[in-house]
Amino acid sequence: MFLDKDNHLAKLNELYGQNCFQSAAIYCDSGMGKTTLLRQFSAGKRTLYFKPLETTDNENFLALKKEALRVLGPLEKLKAAKRFAELFRTIGKSSREDSLLFIIDDYPHLINKNRRLSTLIQSYMTKEWKNSRLFIILCKPASLYEKEHTQTANPLLLKPFTFFETRQLFRHLPVEQQIWIFGITGGVPGYLAYFINDKPFQENLYQLFFTEEGAFYRRPAKFLKVHLSEPELAHSALLCLGAQRRKLHEICERTELTPSAAGSLMNTLDLLGLVDKIIPVTEEAGSRRTLYRTSDGVFRFWYTFAAPHRSAIEMGCGREVFDKEILPSLDRYSRETFEDICRQYLDLISSLGQAPFPFNHAGSWWGQHPTRKRTEYVPIAAADDSNILLGDCFWTDEWIDLEGLQSLQKHASLFPHSTIWYYLFAKSDFVSGMETIYGDTVKVFTLEQMCTCADAAICTPAIC
């Protein structure tokens, strides 16, 4: 099943249908479904796809020339080409009559050894290729998106699936297992592929993480070794984080790094897509209240459950660990995942125009109480200049009564100048009449209601 997340495929087909020169840039990390998207888009189209290697400039030139000859035919000017400029000129001319899709995957590998290539390609895009029917797509790392997207034509950022998108792939499973899969994979398509099979979920999970041959068992260590010069420091920091949110000084204590060095390490892990910096929704980037959390689902699960038991797993006791330690903990692990799902639901209804006020994203809030001299924490929150939404989640099979709301209302004094909205989310259900008693500023949602609304919104732009 292919899900056109954020309508990227529809956007690309719309551009291609204009039958003139077009360009786009796809930004993504590994495993985000780029290859699937490109295969879907290029199906039935004349396509020159080139994936450069981390090698010399000349080797990539020869590889592109060979692929161009295979796709475009033995054109004399292609065979005679000795420079990239001659290749690009011939590629452009070959697309003046017939449309041609030109995809350069791993684009940085092409220009790393020859920085002038980037300028050359930009020049062809603005001049030489303008009279052609060429559609060029450059594939780049997600870390470049923030820097480049405002100056790039048709930038597309591939993001993980939300829970509500993820569950479309696993409609045959109970919703609790859908939540487990989402919590473990973070909605990354490349990770989700390991769960799309006929194996029972629990057996699949055991084999992936708790056997030496498991696809995810050695992934974190290998990844850190490839991308970092001192992987042991990252390993220590990620062990500190696990499935928790941590302050920088807690990471410093675990790693024995200075605040400056620990901050630099967190920035690196952030660029690698492994760690998120989280701030209260009422504050700006760079806040001193920044917390850190492992953002990659597989890394978060591995450092929470597999890493502490590596000795037992290596000695062949993974099954015992899994049955006695891991399975009983999955429900508790789902509580944090449920909070993420509730935030995603708020973002969804905001995109549908159903939120009580516009906000950029749903997150959390924490800060010092002015009189009680303690840190207050609100798990679900969203804000603008004059409104704040405070929310709480209840991962329980029991019905939620008025105490759940009253506990949330105790935070009202922290926001004296804002209109306050209260949103409550529950796995099961609420006592009747809560919204009627408190009016429009109170909303309650069950997991079933959220799934029903999201299913309708994903399939059609329906309003709940």
Residue pairs with C-beta under 8 A, 6 or more apart in sequence:
1 168
1 169
2 9
2 36
2 40
3 161
3 165
3 168
3 169
4 10
5 33
5 158
5 159
5 161
5 165
6 156
6 159
8 26
8 37
8 156
8 158
9 37
9 40
9 41
11 154
11 156
12 24
12 37
12 41
12 137
12 156
13 41
15 22
15 24
15 135
15 154
16 22
16 41
16 45
16 99
16 101
16 135
19 99
19 133
20 133
21 125
21 129
21 130
21 131
21 132
21 133
21 134
21 135
22 134
22 135
22 136
22 153
22 154
23 125
23 135
23 136
23 137
23 138
23 153
23 154
24 135
24 136
24 137
24 138
24 153
24 154
24 155
24 156
25 137
25 138
25 139
25 140
25 148
25 152
25 153
25 154
25 155
25 156
26 34
26 37
26 38
26 137
26 138
26 139
26 140
26 156
26 158
27 140
27 141
27 142
27 144
27 145
27 148
27 149
27 155
27 156
27 157
27 158
28 34
28 139
28 141
28 142
28 157
28 158
29 141
29 142
29 158
29 273
30 190
31 188
31 189
31 190
31 191
32 142
32 158
32 159
32 160
32 188
32 189
32 190
33 158
33 189
33 190
34 105
34 139
34 158
36 189
37 158
38 49
38 103
38 105
38 137
38 139
41 101
42 49
42 101
42 103
45 99
45 101
46 71
46 98
46 99
46 100
46 101
47 71
47 100
47 101
47 102
47 103
48 67
48 68
48 71
48 72
48 91
48 100
48 101
48 102
48 103
49 67
49 103
49 105
50 63
50 64
50 67
50 102
50 103
50 104
50 105
50 110
51 105
51 106
52 60
52 63
52 64
52 104
52 105
52 106
52 107
52 109
52 110
53 59
53 60
53 63
53 109
54 109
54 112
55 113
56 113
57 113
57 114
57 117
60 109
60 110
60 113
61 83
61 84
61 87
64 84
64 87
65 78
65 81
65 87
68 78
68 87
68 90
68 91
69 75
69 78
69 79
72 78
72 90
72 91
72 94
72 100
75 90
75 94
77 86
77 89
77 90
77 93
78 87
78 90
80 86
81 87
81 90
84 114
84 117
84 120
85 120
88 120
88 121
88 124
88 128
88 129
89 124
89 128
91 100
91 102
91 134
92 124
92 128
92 129
92 132
92 134
93 132
94 100
95 102
95 129
95 132
95 133
95 134
96 131
96 132
96 133
97 133
98 133
99 133
99 134
99 135
100 132
100 133
100 134
100 135
101 135
101 137
102 134
102 135
102 136
102 137
103 136
103 137
103 139
104 110
104 136
104 137
104 138
104 139
105 139
106 139
107 138
107 139
107 140
108 140
108 141
110 117
111 117
111 118
121 136
121 138
125 136
129 136
140 148
142 157
142 158
142 273
143 271
143 273
145 155
145 157
148 155
149 155
149 157
160 186
160 187
160 188
160 189
161 187
161 188
161 189
161 192
162 187
162 344
162 348
163 178
163 179
163 182
163 187
163 337
163 340
163 341
163 344
164 341
164 344
164 345
164 348
164 450
164 451
164 454
164 455
164 457
164 458
165 187
165 458
166 178
166 181
166 182
166 185
166 187
166 192
167 175
167 178
167 182
167 451
168 455
168 458
169 192
169 196
170 177
170 178
170 181
170 195
170 196
173 181
173 201
175 447
175 448
175 451
176 334
177 201
179 334
179 337
179 338
179 341
180 201
180 205
180 330
180 333
180 334
180 337
181 192
181 195
181 201
182 297
182 337
182 341
183 297
183 301
183 333
183 334
183 336
183 337
183 340
184 191
184 205
184 297
184 298
184 301
185 191
185 192
185 194
185 195
185 297
185 298
186 295
186 296
186 297
186 298
186 300
187 297
188 296
188 297
188 298
191 216
191 297
191 298
194 204
194 208
194 215
194 216
195 201
195 204
197 204
199 207
202 327
205 322
205 326
206 318
206 319
206 322
207 213
207 214
208 214
208 215
208 216
208 217
209 216
209 217
209 301
209 302
209 305
209 306
210 217
210 306
210 309
210 313
210 318
210 319
210 321
210 322
210 326
211 217
211 313
211 318
212 218
212 313
212 314
212 318
216 298
216 301
216 302
216 306
217 302
217 306
217 313
219 298
219 302
220 235
220 238
220 298
220 299
220 302
220 303
220 307
221 231
221 235
224 231
224 234
224 235
225 231
227 272
228 234
228 268
233 255
233 257
233 265
234 265
234 268
234 269
234 274
236 254
236 255
237 251
237 254
237 255
237 262
237 265
237 266
237 269
238 269
238 274
238 275
238 294
238 299
238 303
239 254
239 303
239 307
240 246
240 250
240 251
240 254
240 255
241 251
241 275
241 292
241 293
241 294
241 300
241 303
242 294
242 300
242 303
242 304
243 294
243 300
243 301
243 303
243 304
243 333
243 336
244 293
245 278
245 291
245 292
245 293
246 291
246 292
246 293
247 290
247 291
247 292
248 259
248 262
248 263
248 266
248 290
248 292
249 259
251 257
251 262
251 265
251 266
251 292
252 258
252 259
252 262
255 262
255 265
257 265
266 275
266 277
266 292
269 275
270 276
270 277
273 295
273 296
274 294
274 295
274 296
274 299
275 292
275 293
275 294
275 295
276 292
276 293
276 294
276 295
277 285
277 290
277 291
277 292
278 290
278 291
278 292
278 293
278 363
278 364
279 285
279 287
279 289
279 290
279 291
279 363
280 287
280 289
280 363
280 364
280 365
280 366
280 367
280 381
281 359
281 361
281 362
281 363
281 364
281 365
281 381
281 382
281 383
281 388
282 365
282 381
282 383
282 388
283 289
289 366
289 367
291 366
293 300
294 300
294 303
301 333
304 333
305 325
305 326
305 329
306 313
309 318
309 321
309 325
312 318
312 320
312 321
313 321
331 395
334 395
335 393
335 395
338 393
338 395
338 425
338 427
338 447
339 364
339 379
339 380
339 393
341 447
341 450
342 362
342 380
342 391
342 393
342 425
342 445
342 450
343 361
343 362
343 363
343 380
344 362
345 425
345 445
345 450
345 453
345 454
346 355
346 362
346 380
346 382
346 389
346 391
346 423
347 361
347 362
348 453
348 454
348 457
349 355
349 453
349 464
350 358
350 359
350 362
350 382
352 457
352 461
352 463
352 464
354 463
354 464
355 382
355 389
356 387
356 389
356 421
356 440
356 441
357 384
357 386
357 387
357 389
357 419
357 421
358 384
359 382
359 383
359 384
359 387
359 389
361 382
362 380
362 381
362 382
362 389
363 381
363 382
364 377
364 378
364 379
364 380
364 381
365 377
365 378
365 381
365 383
365 388
365 390
366 375
366 376
366 377
366 378
367 375
367 376
367 414
368 374
368 375
368 376
369 375
369 376
369 414
370 414
376 411
376 414
378 390
378 391
378 392
378 408
378 411
379 391
379 392
379 393
380 389
380 390
380 391
380 392
380 393
380 423
380 425
381 388
381 389
381 390
381 391
382 388
382 389
383 389
383 418
386 417
386 418
386 419
387 418
387 419
387 420
387 421
388 415
388 418
388 419
388 420
388 421
389 420
389 421
389 422
389 423
390 408
390 411
390 412
390 420
390 421
390 422
390 423
391 408
391 422
391 423
391 424
391 425
392 404
392 407
392 408
392 424
392 425
393 425
393 426
394 400
394 404
394 424
394 425
394 426
394 427
394 428
395 427
396 426
396 427
396 428
397 427
397 428
398 428
399 426
399 428
399 429
399 430
399 431
400 424
400 426
400 428
400 429
400 430
400 431
400 444
401 430
401 431
402 431
402 434
402 437
404 424
404 426
404 430
405 422
405 424
405 434
405 438
405 442
408 422
408 424
409 422
412 420
419 441
420 441
421 441
421 442
421 443
422 438
422 441
422 442
422 443
423 442
423 443
423 444
423 445
424 430
424 434
424 442
424 443
424 444
424 445
425 444
425 445
425 446
425 447
425 450
426 444
426 445
426 446
426 447
427 446
427 447
428 446
428 447
429 446
430 444
430 446
434 442
434 444
435 442
435 443
435 444
452 464
453 464
456 462
456 464
457 464
